[in-house]
Amino acid sequence: MKLIYTLIFLLILPSFAQVNVITTIKPLADIVKEIGKERVSVDYLIPSNVNFHLYEYKPQDMKKVYKADIFIFIGSGEPNVDSIVKSLPKDNVLKVIDIKGMYLIKEEDHDEVHPAVWLDPENAKVIAKEVSFLLSKKDPKNREFYQKNAQNFIKQCDEVLNYGKSKLSTLKNKYFVSYHYEFPYFINRFGLVYLAEIEIGHGREPTPKHILDVIQKMKKYNVKTVFTSKQFYNPKTVKVVLDQVGGKVVFLDTMGEKTSYIEMMRFNIDQVYNGLATQ
């Protein structure tokens, strides 16, 4: 008799069917996790420790996308997903750069949108609202749950925005040099000035003339720090520059490899402050 009651009890327990979400990169997956929590299953395709521009999709990646309830991608800078998206229902796809209200920056060397939109917390807020809307459509019974989580995440974004603006506004030297043109959204949002980048375009080694130009700018504005991420970095080229200016390299985290989105942004703010304040 006890066994029968136990079985009946298990059958009437509320079941939480998870919404299955696949993203191209980890920062997008992190935002989805903040909104969906335990009611959403989230995974991403491109490993967070590689140059995502050069990643090649694998058959297992395609299987994940086709099984997903929602597929989220940036829409610029990633390996081409057009052929994948064409075969998916429109309601299952979210192209981030097409979300209304996104702050977008064009690339310096061509007319495409710079992909690193997530490095601006204001954009993360816009993405969170859209994710909440999509999850609510797929799982309307939990609409209030998703909306509440989105509001909480947006509050955290506002806090990190205030933290960054307050801290970085005290810097005397706000000129920023990076190896790859990777951080324009971060720089613009927090009131810094992008002085130069060492690499020319995606994976193209700089010419001697370009390196000399970077060195001259760094000397002129007394900049002694080169910022980079490990995904975009050539130590030999950076050393040539740093040997001439007597500077150092500081690594930022653009993919949140071991941390949440908010923790990643706080880390980057602190790294940039320490790198520029001690020049």
C-alpha positions as CSV (number, residue, x, y, z in Angstrom):
1,M,0.0,0.0,0.0
2,K,2.8,2.4,0.9
3,L,4.4,1.7,-2.5
4,I,1.1,2.7,-4.3
5,Y,0.8,5.9,-2.3
6,T,4.5,6.7,-3.1
7,L,3.9,6.2,-6.8
8,I,0.8,8.4,-6.8
9,F,2.7,11.1,-4.9
10,L,5.5,11.1,-7.5
11,L,3.0,11.3,-10.4
12,I,1.3,14.3,-9.0
13,L,4.5,16.2,-8.2
14,P,4.8,19.3,-10.4
15,S,7.2,18.7,-13.3
16,F,9.6,21.4,-14.4
17,A,10.3,20.8,-18.0
18,Q,13.5,22.6,-18.8
19,V,13.7,24.9,-21.8
20,N,16.8,23.9,-23.8
21,V,18.9,26.9,-24.9
22,I,22.1,26.8,-27.0
23,T,24.3,29.8,-27.5
24,T,27.4,30.3,-29.6
25,I,29.5,31.7,-26.8
26,K,29.7,31.4,-23.0
27,P,28.8,35.1,-22.0
28,L,25.5,34.6,-23.7
29,A,25.0,31.3,-21.9
30,D,25.8,33.0,-18.6
31,I,23.1,35.6,-19.1
32,V,20.6,32.9,-20.0
33,K,21.5,31.1,-16.8
34,E,20.9,34.2,-14.7
35,I,17.3,34.5,-16.2
36,G,16.4,30.8,-16.4
37,K,18.3,29.3,-13.5
38,E,17.2,25.7,-12.8
39,R,14.2,25.9,-15.2
40,V,16.5,26.2,-18.2
41,S,19.2,23.9,-19.7
42,V,22.0,26.0,-21.2
43,D,25.0,25.1,-23.2
44,Y,27.4,26.9,-25.6
45,L,29.2,25.8,-28.8
46,I,32.5,27.7,-28.9
47,P,35.0,26.9,-26.2
48,S,35.8,29.9,-24.1
49,N,39.6,29.6,-24.4
50,V,39.8,29.9,-28.2
51,N,39.7,32.7,-30.8
52,F,36.0,32.5,-31.5
53,H,36.4,34.1,-34.9
54,L,38.3,31.0,-36.2
55,Y,36.2,28.2,-34.6
56,E,34.8,25.6,-36.9
57,Y,31.5,24.0,-36.0
58,K,31.4,20.3,-35.5
59,P,28.7,17.8,-36.2
60,Q,27.8,17.5,-32.5
61,D,27.4,21.3,-32.4
62,M,24.8,21.1,-35.2
63,K,22.9,18.4,-33.3
64,K,22.8,20.6,-30.2
65,V,21.4,23.5,-32.2
66,Y,18.7,21.4,-33.9
67,K,17.5,20.0,-30.6
68,A,17.4,23.4,-28.9
69,D,14.2,25.2,-28.0
70,I,16.1,28.5,-28.5
71,F,19.4,29.2,-30.3
72,I,21.1,32.5,-29.5
73,F,24.0,33.9,-31.5
74,I,25.7,37.3,-31.8
75,G,25.3,37.7,-35.6
76,S,28.8,39.1,-36.3
77,G,32.3,37.9,-35.8
78,E,31.4,34.3,-35.2
79,P,31.7,31.4,-37.7
80,N,28.9,31.7,-40.2
81,V,25.5,30.4,-38.9
82,D,23.3,31.5,-41.8
83,S,22.9,27.9,-43.1
84,I,22.0,26.7,-39.6
85,V,19.5,29.4,-38.9
86,K,17.6,29.0,-42.2
87,S,16.5,25.5,-41.2
88,L,15.3,26.6,-37.7
89,P,11.8,28.0,-36.8
90,K,12.0,31.8,-36.5
91,D,10.6,31.6,-32.9
92,N,13.6,29.5,-31.9
93,V,16.3,31.9,-33.0
94,L,17.6,35.1,-31.4
95,K,20.2,37.2,-33.3
96,V,21.7,39.5,-30.6
97,I,22.7,42.4,-32.9
98,D,19.1,42.6,-34.2
99,I,17.6,43.1,-30.7
100,K,16.0,46.6,-30.5
101,G,17.9,48.9,-28.2
102,M,21.3,47.3,-28.6
103,Y,24.3,49.8,-28.6
104,L,26.4,48.7,-31.7
105,I,29.8,49.8,-32.9
106,K,31.1,49.3,-36.4
107,E,34.5,47.7,-36.9
108,E,37.4,50.0,-37.8
109,D,38.6,48.2,-40.9
110,H,35.2,47.1,-42.4
111,D,31.5,47.9,-42.2
112,E,30.4,45.0,-39.9
113,V,29.2,45.3,-36.4
114,H,31.9,44.7,-33.8
115,P,30.8,41.4,-32.1
116,A,31.9,41.9,-28.4
117,V,28.6,43.6,-27.5
118,W,28.4,41.8,-24.2
119,L,31.3,43.8,-22.8
120,D,28.9,46.7,-22.3
121,P,26.6,45.9,-19.3
122,E,23.9,48.1,-20.9
123,N,23.8,45.7,-23.8
124,A,23.7,42.8,-21.3
125,K,20.6,44.3,-19.8
126,V,18.9,44.5,-23.3
127,I,19.8,40.9,-23.9
128,A,18.4,39.8,-20.6
129,K,15.1,41.4,-21.3
130,E,14.8,39.7,-24.6
131,V,15.9,36.3,-23.1
132,S,13.2,36.7,-20.4
133,F,10.6,37.4,-23.2
134,L,11.6,34.3,-25.2
135,L,11.7,32.0,-22.2
136,S,8.3,33.3,-21.2
137,K,6.9,32.4,-24.6
138,K,8.3,28.9,-24.4
139,D,7.3,28.4,-20.8
140,P,4.4,30.8,-20.0
141,K,3.7,29.2,-16.6
142,N,7.0,30.5,-15.3
143,R,6.8,34.0,-16.8
144,E,6.9,35.8,-13.5
145,F,9.9,33.7,-12.5
146,Y,11.9,34.7,-15.6
147,Q,10.8,38.4,-15.3
148,K,11.9,38.5,-11.6
149,N,15.3,37.0,-12.4
150,A,15.8,39.4,-15.3
151,Q,15.0,42.4,-13.1
152,N,17.5,41.1,-10.5
153,F,20.2,40.6,-13.2
154,I,19.6,44.1,-14.6
155,K,20.0,45.5,-11.1
156,Q,23.4,43.7,-10.8
157,C,24.4,45.2,-14.2
158,D,23.5,48.7,-13.0
159,E,25.6,48.1,-9.9
160,V,28.6,47.0,-11.9
161,L,28.1,50.0,-14.3
162,N,28.1,52.4,-11.3
163,Y,31.1,50.6,-9.8
164,G,33.1,50.8,-13.1
165,K,32.2,54.4,-13.9
166,S,33.0,55.6,-10.4
167,K,36.3,53.7,-10.2
168,L,37.6,54.4,-13.7
169,S,36.6,58.1,-13.7
170,T,39.3,58.8,-11.1
171,L,42.1,57.8,-13.5
172,K,44.4,60.5,-14.6
173,N,45.5,58.7,-17.8
174,K,42.6,57.1,-19.6
175,Y,44.4,56.2,-22.8
176,F,43.9,52.5,-23.7
177,V,46.1,50.3,-25.9
178,S,45.2,46.6,-26.7
179,Y,46.8,43.9,-28.7
180,H,43.5,43.1,-30.6
181,Y,40.7,45.6,-31.2
182,E,38.6,43.8,-28.6
183,F,37.3,46.2,-26.1
184,P,35.5,49.2,-27.8
185,Y,32.2,48.6,-26.0
186,F,33.9,48.5,-22.6
187,I,36.0,51.5,-23.4
188,N,33.1,53.6,-24.6
189,R,30.8,52.7,-21.7
190,F,33.4,53.5,-19.1
191,G,34.7,56.8,-20.5
192,L,38.2,55.7,-21.6
193,V,40.0,56.5,-24.8
194,Y,41.0,53.8,-27.3
195,L,44.5,55.0,-28.4
196,A,45.7,52.1,-30.5
197,E,45.7,48.3,-31.1
198,I,48.8,46.3,-32.1
199,E,47.2,43.7,-34.3
200,I,45.8,44.8,-37.7
201,G,42.4,43.1,-38.2
202,H,41.7,39.5,-37.3
203,G,44.9,37.5,-37.1
204,R,47.0,39.8,-39.3
205,E,50.4,40.6,-38.0
206,P,51.2,44.3,-37.8
207,T,53.7,45.9,-40.2
208,P,56.9,47.5,-38.8
209,K,55.4,50.9,-39.7
210,H,52.3,50.1,-37.7
211,I,54.3,48.9,-34.7
212,L,56.3,52.1,-34.8
213,D,53.1,54.2,-34.9
214,V,51.8,52.4,-31.8
215,I,55.1,52.9,-29.9
216,Q,55.1,56.6,-30.8
217,K,51.5,57.1,-29.5
218,M,52.3,55.2,-26.3
219,K,55.3,57.4,-25.7
220,K,53.5,60.6,-26.5
221,Y,50.6,59.9,-24.1
222,N,52.8,58.1,-21.5
223,V,51.0,54.8,-21.8
224,K,52.9,51.8,-20.5
225,T,50.2,49.1,-20.5
226,V,49.0,46.8,-23.3
227,F,45.7,45.0,-22.5
228,T,44.7,41.7,-24.1
229,S,42.9,38.5,-23.6
230,K,44.7,35.1,-23.9
231,Q,42.5,34.3,-26.9
232,F,44.0,37.2,-28.9
233,Y,47.7,37.5,-28.1
234,N,51.1,37.2,-29.7
235,P,53.8,37.6,-27.0
236,K,56.6,38.2,-29.4
237,T,54.9,41.2,-31.1
238,V,53.8,42.7,-27.7
239,K,57.3,42.3,-26.4
240,V,58.7,44.5,-29.3
241,V,56.3,47.3,-28.2
242,L,56.8,46.9,-24.4
243,D,60.6,46.8,-24.8
244,Q,60.4,50.3,-26.3
245,V,58.1,51.9,-23.8
246,G,59.2,50.0,-20.7
247,G,55.7,48.7,-20.1
248,K,53.7,45.6,-19.1
249,V,50.9,43.4,-20.4
250,V,47.6,43.0,-18.5
251,F,45.2,40.2,-19.3
252,L,41.5,40.8,-19.3
253,D,38.8,38.1,-19.3
254,T,36.3,38.6,-22.2
255,M,34.6,35.1,-22.0
256,G,34.1,34.6,-18.3
257,E,36.0,31.3,-18.4
258,K,35.6,30.5,-14.7
259,T,33.3,33.2,-13.5
260,S,29.8,34.6,-13.9
261,Y,29.1,37.5,-16.2
262,I,29.0,40.1,-13.3
263,E,32.2,38.7,-11.8
264,M,33.9,38.9,-15.2
265,M,33.0,42.5,-15.6
266,R,34.1,43.4,-12.1
267,F,37.4,41.6,-12.7
268,N,38.0,43.6,-16.0
269,I,37.2,46.9,-14.3
270,D,39.7,46.2,-11.6
271,Q,42.4,45.0,-14.0
272,V,42.0,48.1,-16.2
273,Y,42.1,50.4,-13.2
274,N,45.2,48.7,-11.8
275,G,46.9,48.7,-15.3
276,L,46.2,52.4,-16.0
277,A,46.7,53.7,-12.4
278,T,50.2,52.3,-12.1
279,Q,51.7,53.6,-15.3
